[in-house]
Amino acid sequence: MAVCLVGEMCIFCGLAAFIGSPVYICPSLLEIPMSTTANRPGKKSGIGKVILIVTVIIIIVIGVIVNIGRNKDAVSKPAYPTVGQILKTGHFEVTVNKVEVVQSLNTGSVVADITVGDDSKLLVFNVTYKNIDAESRLIADGEIHISYNGKDYNFDRPETILADGYGLFMQHLKPDSAKTFNQVYLLPKEVTGIAYYMPGRAEKEQKIVLGEIK
């Protein structure tokens, strides 16, 4: 915040305060006599005032540019919820509770257990959906997004696992009710990076950060 040293905020200090300039010098600090022998107006005094005004304008412009850059970064980098935080979509509150990457999955049912080859891996996460709408809503499968080597990978089909606590199987949730289950996605071994989960029927920018997948 700009602080004016002349008792009341001058036009320069007021402008600096309005734009939130991070660096600012009140012109009153720079009002140094141009001559030590006599206090008389003249050419030197006029030049000094011009230099003062130009300096203040440059400082203010720098402040404007810095603030524009900060605002641009804030807009271009939306903050996504992470594991343990709630994402609100049109009909649900979605929370990813736990994430892991494995080669073998023990589901508790021998016929449903999965083991993948060396060229693949399983992304497994536990998620909770809560219906915040006024009527029953269908839970839809979501997508996994990962950027790897300059390419965006989308995995939109989870593995079908016939075991309790896995998958959706066209389930409806009544109003104010919740369901927790596990989702499993088969990924190529070489694909690594920050993974995002976009719940089914969510908007494009409604995602949950699952963390770095190695």
C-alpha positions in Angstrom: 0.0 0.0 0.0 1.4 3.4 -1.0 2.0 5.8 1.9 1.9 9.6 1.1 4.3 11.8 3.1 2.6 15.1 2.5 -0.2 14.6 5.0 -2.9 13.8 2.5 -2.6 11.4 -0.4 -1.3 13.1 -3.5 -2.4 12.1 -7.0 0.7 9.9 -7.5 0.3 8.1 -4.2 -3.4 7.7 -4.9 -2.8 6.1 -8.4 -0.1 3.8 -6.9 -2.5 2.6 -4.2 -5.3 2.0 -6.8 -3.2 -0.3 -9.0 -1.4 -2.0 -6.0 2.1 -1.0 -7.2 4.6 -3.2 -5.3 7.4 -0.6 -5.6 6.6 3.1 -5.1 8.3 6.3 -3.9 6.3 9.3 -2.8 7.3 12.3 -4.8 7.7 14.3 -1.6 10.8 12.2 -0.8 12.4 13.4 -4.1 11.7 17.2 -3.6 15.4 18.2 -3.1 16.4 21.8 -3.8 18.3 22.0 -7.1 20.7 24.7 -5.8 22.4 25.0 -2.4 23.2 28.6 -2.8 19.8 30.1 -3.5 16.3 29.1 -3.5 15.3 30.5 -6.9 13.2 29.0 -9.7 14.9 28.3 -13.0 15.7 25.9 -15.8 17.3 23.3 -13.4 14.3 23.3 -11.2 12.0 22.7 -14.1 14.1 19.8 -15.4 14.1 18.3 -11.9 10.4 18.3 -11.8 10.1 16.7 -15.2 12.6 13.9 -14.2 10.6 13.4 -11.0 7.3 13.0 -12.9 8.8 10.6 -15.5 10.4 8.5 -12.7 7.1 8.2 -10.9 5.2 7.3 -14.1 7.8 4.6 -14.9 7.5 3.1 -11.4 3.7 3.0 -11.7 3.8 1.4 -15.1 6.1 -1.3 -13.7 3.6 -2.0 -11.0 0.8 -2.3 -13.5 2.7 -4.8 -15.6 3.6 -6.9 -12.5 0.0 -7.0 -11.4 -1.3 -8.0 -14.9 1.2 -10.9 -14.8 0.0 -12.0 -11.4 -3.6 -11.9 -12.5 -2.9 -13.8 -15.7 -1.2 -16.6 -13.8 -4.1 -16.8 -11.4 -6.6 -17.2 -14.3 -4.5 -19.6 -16.3 -3.7 -22.0 -13.4 -7.0 -23.0 -11.7 -6.6 -24.7 -8.3 -8.0 -28.2 -8.5 -8.9 -30.1 -5.3 -6.5 -32.9 -4.3 -6.9 -36.3 -2.5 -9.1 -35.8 0.5 -10.7 -32.6 -0.7 -14.3 -32.2 -2.1 -15.1 -31.4 -5.7 -18.6 -30.1 -6.3 -20.1 -31.0 -9.7 -23.6 -30.3 -10.9 -25.2 -33.1 -8.9 -22.5 -34.6 -6.6 -19.8 -33.9 -4.1 -16.9 -36.1 -5.1 -14.0 -37.0 -2.9 -11.0 -39.2 -3.7 -9.9 -40.8 -0.5 -6.9 -42.9 -1.5 -4.7 -43.5 -4.6 -2.2 -46.3 -5.4 -0.4 -47.8 -8.4 0.0 -51.6 -8.4 0.9 -54.5 -10.6 -1.5 -56.9 -8.8 -4.9 -56.2 -7.3 -6.4 -58.3 -4.5 -10.1 -57.7 -4.6 -11.1 -60.3 -2.0 -12.5 -62.5 -4.7 -10.2 -65.0 -6.5 -12.1 -64.8 -9.7 -11.9 -61.0 -9.8 -8.2 -60.5 -8.8 -6.0 -58.9 -11.5 -2.3 -59.2 -12.3 -0.9 -57.2 -15.2 2.2 -57.7 -17.3 5.5 -55.6 -17.1 4.2 -53.3 -19.8 1.2 -52.1 -17.8 0.1 -50.9 -14.4 -3.1 -50.4 -12.5 -4.2 -47.1 -11.1 -6.5 -47.8 -8.2 -8.3 -45.1 -6.2 -11.1 -45.1 -3.6 -13.8 -42.4 -4.3 -16.9 -41.2 -2.6 -19.9 -39.7 -4.4 -22.6 -37.8 -2.5 -25.8 -36.7 -4.2 -26.5 -33.1 -3.4 -29.4 -32.8 -5.8 -33.1 -32.9 -5.0 -33.7 -36.1 -7.0 -32.0 -39.4 -7.6 -29.0 -39.2 -9.9 -27.0 -41.8 -11.9 -23.3 -42.1 -11.2 -21.3 -42.2 -14.4 -17.7 -43.4 -15.0 -15.1 -40.7 -15.2 -11.9 -40.2 -17.0 -8.2 -40.1 -16.1 -6.1 -37.4 -17.7 -2.2 -37.5 -17.8 0.2 -35.3 -19.8 3.3 -37.3 -20.8 6.1 -36.3 -23.2 4.0 -33.4 -24.5 1.0 -35.6 -25.2 -2.3 -35.6 -23.4 -3.6 -39.1 -22.5 -7.2 -39.8 -21.7 -8.4 -43.1 -20.1 -12.2 -43.1 -20.1 -12.9 -46.8 -19.5 -12.2 -48.3 -16.0 -11.7 -52.0 -15.6 -14.8 -54.1 -15.0 -14.3 -55.9 -11.7 -17.0 -58.2 -10.4 -16.3 -57.8 -6.7 -17.9 -55.9 -3.9 -16.7 -52.4 -3.6 -15.6 -52.0 -7.2 -17.2 -50.2 -10.1 -20.5 -48.5 -10.6 -22.7 -50.8 -12.6 -25.4 -48.1 -13.5 -26.1 -47.2 -9.9 -28.4 -44.4 -8.8 -28.0 -42.3 -5.7 -30.9 -41.0 -3.8 -30.9 -37.3 -2.6 -28.4 -36.7 0.3 -27.1 -40.3 0.1 -23.4 -41.3 -0.6 -21.6 -44.3 -2.0 -17.9 -45.2 -1.7 -16.2 -47.6 -4.1 -13.0 -48.3 -5.9 -12.1 -47.4 -9.5 -9.4 -49.2 -11.5 -7.8 -48.0 -14.7 -5.2 -49.9 -16.8 -2.4 -47.7 -17.8 0.7 -48.2 -20.0 3.8 -48.7 -17.9 5.8 -45.9 -19.5 3.1 -43.2 -19.0 4.0 -41.1 -16.0 3.2 -37.6 -14.7 0.5 -35.8 -12.7 -2.9 -37.6 -13.0 -6.3 -35.9 -12.9 -9.7 -37.6 -12.3 -12.6 -36.0 -14.0 -15.9 -37.5 -12.6 -18.6 -38.6 -15.1 -20.8 -35.8 -16.3 -18.6 -33.1 -14.7 -17.6 -29.9 -16.5 -14.3 -29.8 -18.4 -12.4 -28.0 -15.7 -13.8 -30.0 -12.8 -11.0 -32.3 -11.9 -9.3 -33.8 -8.9 -5.5 -34.1 -8.7 -4.6 -37.7 -8.0 -0.9 -36.9 -7.7 2.2 -38.0 -9.6 1.9 -41.4 -11.3 5.2 -43.2 -11.7 
